[in-house]
């Protein structure tokens, strides 16, 4: 079992390196193969990898703590308010400032807003688990975010662009949360019960390092797939990509600083803070791209497509600062 701990520590220690390698190799591979020919295959593969990444985290899910986390109304409200209200307003303000210096086409501006307006992704749960944060709280916030997004996404899009008729698939949001959160959670709970009954508490604890290791490997694979699939789109629109990256990068910098000092000021624990941070700031670029494509706005799909270029380094960077953040919160 010591080998499991060593593997987990190794993957955790070199996480930025492996993420960077996954990004570069994925981008290079995508430029040299015809991804569109195998689009349906990659779509299925993405789904399977996300489930494989979330499922091990759910094995560590404690139902008693899940019930207790549901009572953490302050943390839940902060995460929802930051993710569904503050984030869109921040993105809108950044776009207004950017347009003072650079020409930003309306469709590109809507795409940037769309990338930030959508709820958090299932990756938020994985990041929370890898940082030893409150997985139960993160799971509740992800579920509530997707549910509320049925109202908040079209509402924000209407406010920001009343002249653009952007449609949203409610079923897409519902299906996403069922597949990437609810199903892995049920499988994880059943697996946990089985392992506890068969191995006992001590045996389960010895096996525990295996689950985050599998999630980390799944994270590397999903990063590779994302950059492989979007490489040609990014490469063909470098000027547009450069313009869109500016407000996206500023959004993550400002949001991470704001949520860190806000949670510290409110006296929230480190474990709850990591759940609040990753679920309120991380975004689901897949859902955003689907909405843009359904609306027939080609340029709108670019910001959601390039969001991983910014989001992954910032999320992984904050994850690697977990020890510093923990000391800051326990001061």
N, C-alpha and C positions, 0 to 999 in steps of 0.2 A: 504493500500500500504506500510505502515511502516513495516509490517510483511515480505514483499518481500525483503526489504532492509536488515532486520535482518537475513533472511535465506541466502541471498547472502554473507553478512559479515561473518556469521558463517562458511559457506562452504569454504570461502576464508581463514579465520583465521586458520582453522584446516586442510587445504589442505594436508600438508605433512603427517599428521596422517592418514587421510582417504586413501591416496595413499599407504602408508605402509601397512595398513590393507588389502587393495585390493590386493596388491602383495602377502602377506602371505597367505590369504584365497584362492586366486586363485592358488597358488603353491600347497598348501595342497590338495585342491579339485582335481587338475589335477593328483596328484599321486594316488588318490583313485577311479578314474572313467576311463572308456575307452573312451577317447576323439575321437579316430579314428573312432569309431562306428558312431559317430554323426558329423563327419568332415564337411559334406556339410551344416548341420544345423548351426554349429558354424561359418562357413564362411559367411553365409547369415546374421547371427546375428551380426558379427563383422561389416559388411558393413552397416547394419541398424543403429547400435549404433554410428558409425563414422558420418554418415549423420545427425543423431539426435543431435550430439555434435556440428557439424559445422553449421547446419541450423540456430540455435538461434543467433550465431555470425553474420550471414549474414543478419539477420533482422536489426541489427544495422549498416549495411553497407550503407554509404552515397555515392550515385552515383556522386555527385559533387566533393566530396573529392577523389573518385576513379579516376576521370579525372585529378584532380590536382596531385595526387600521381604518375600518369603515366609520369608526367613531371619531377619527382624527379630522374633524370637519374643517379646522383651521388650515391644515396642510392641503387638504383637498381643494378648498376654495382658492387658496393662493395659486396652486398649480393650474386650476381651470381659468382663473382670472388672468394669469400671466400668459397662458397659452392661447386662449380664445379671445382675449380683449386687448391686453397690452401689446402682444406680438403684432397683430395687424396694424394697430395705431403707430407703432414704432416703424414698421416697414413703410407705411404711407408717408410718415414724416421724412424718412431717409430718401424716399423717391422725390419728394418735393425739393429737398436740398440738392439732390443730384442733378435735377433738371435745371437748376440755376447755372450749372457749369457744363453739362453735357446734354446733347440731344438724345432724349429717351423716347422712342416710339410708344404710343399709347398701348399697343398690344404687348410690348415688352414690359412696360410698367405693370400691366395687369398680370402678366406672368410672374413677376417678382412678388406681387401681392398674393397671388394664388399660392405660391410656394410657401408663404408664411401663414396664410389664413387656415390652411388645412390642419387637422389635429396631429397629435404625435404619432409616431410609428411604433410598431411592436419592438423595434430595436431599443426603445427607451427602457423596456423591461430588462433586456439583456445588459445594457450599460449599467442599470441600477444594480443588478445582481453581481456583475463583475466588480463593482466598487464596494461590495458588502453593504449596499443600501437596503432600504425597506422594500423588498419585492412585492409584498402584499399591497402596500400603499400604491406603488407604481401600477400594479394590475388594475386596481380600482380606478385610478385616474385615467388610464388608457381607455377603459370601458366607458367611463362617463364622457370623456373627450369625444370619442367616436359618436356616442349617442347625441350629444349636444351639437356636434358638427353638422348634423342634418339640418339644423336651424341656422347656426352661426355662419357657415360657409356661404350659402346663398345670400344671407343677409348682408355680410360684408361685401360680397361681390356686387350686390345691388347698390350699396352705398358708394363704393369706390368707382363704379362704372355703370350708372343707371342707363346709359345709352347702349351698352353692350348686352345682348341677350345671351347670357351664359347659363347653360343648363347643368344640373348636377344629378347624378344617379344616386338616389337614396339607397337603392338595393346594393350599390357598390360599397357604400360605407358599412352597411349591415353585414354584407357577405365578408368583407375584410376582417371585421372584428370577430366574426364567428370562426373563420378559418385560422387566423394567426394568433388569437388570444384564447377563445373559449375552448376549442378542440385541444390545443396543447395543454391547457390548464386541466381539463378532465383527464387526459392521458397521464399527465404528471402526477395528479392526486392519486390515481389508481396505482401507478408505479410506486409511489412513495409508500402507500399502504401495504403493497405486496412485499417490498423490500424490508420494511419494518417488521412485518410478520415473519418473514423468512430469516432475516439476519439479526434482528434485534436492534436496539438503539446504538450499541457500540459498533456493530458491523456496518450499520448504515453510515455512521460518522466516518468510518474508514473509507467508505466508497464515495463519500461526498465530493472530494476534489475532482472526481471524474466528470461531474456534470458541467461545471464552468469551463473545463478544458474543451469539451465537445462544443459548447456554445462559442468559445473563442475561435475554434476552427471553422465553425459555421459562419461566424462574422467575417473571417478572411475570405471565405468562398463567395459570400454575398457581395462583398466589396469588389472582388474580381469580376463577378457577373454584371454588376451595375456599370462599371467603367468600360467593360467590353461592349455592352449593348449601346452605350451612349457615345462612344468614342468618335464615330464619324459625324454625328450631329454637332458635337462640340468642336471638332477640327474644322468643319465647314463654315462655322459661324464664330470665328475667333474674336472679331471686333465686338460683336453683340455679347458674346460670353464675357469678355473683359468688362464691359459696361455693367452687366448684370451681377458680376461677382462683387463689385464694390459695395452696394447696399446689403447684399447677403452677408458678406464678411463683417460689416459694421453691426448688423443685427445680432450676430452671435457674440461679438465682443461685448456690446452694450448689455445684452440680455444676461450673459453669464456673470458680469460684474454686478448688475442690479439684483439678480436673484440671490447671489452669494451674500451680499451685505444686508439685503432685506430679511432673509431667513435668519441670519445671525442676530440682527436687531430684534426680531420677533421671538428669539429664544428657541428656535426649532432645532431638534437634534440633528447630528450629522447624518444618521441613517435616513431620516425623513427628508432632509435637505437634498440628498442625492436623488431620491425618488422624485421630488418636486422639480428639481433642476432638469433632469433628463426628459421627464414627461411634459414639461411646459415649454422647453426650448427646442427639443428635437422635433422634426417635421416629417410627414409621410409624403415623400416626393412621388411615389407611385400613384397615390390617390390624386395628387395635384395634376400629374401628367394625364391621367385618365379623364379628368374633368376638362382639361385644355383640349385634348384630342376630340372628346365628345362635342365640344363647343365649336369645333372646326377652326380653331385659332392656332395656326402652326407656330407663330412666334411666341405665343403664350407657353408653349411646351418647353421652350429652351431653359428658362430659369429653374423649373422643377427638375429638369434633366441634369443640370449642373450643380444643383444643391448639394449632392454628396461630396463634390470637390471641396466644398467649404465645411459642410456639416460634419463629415467623418473626422477630419483632422482636429476640429475644435472639440468634438465630443470625446475623441480618444485622448486628446491633450488634457482635457479636464479630468478624464478617468485616470490618467497617469499622475495627476496632481492630487489624487485622493488622499494620500498621507498628509500632504500640506494642508488640504482643506479640512481634514479631520482634526488636525492639531489646532487649526484656527477656530473650529466650532467648539472644541473642548477646552479652550483657554479659560 
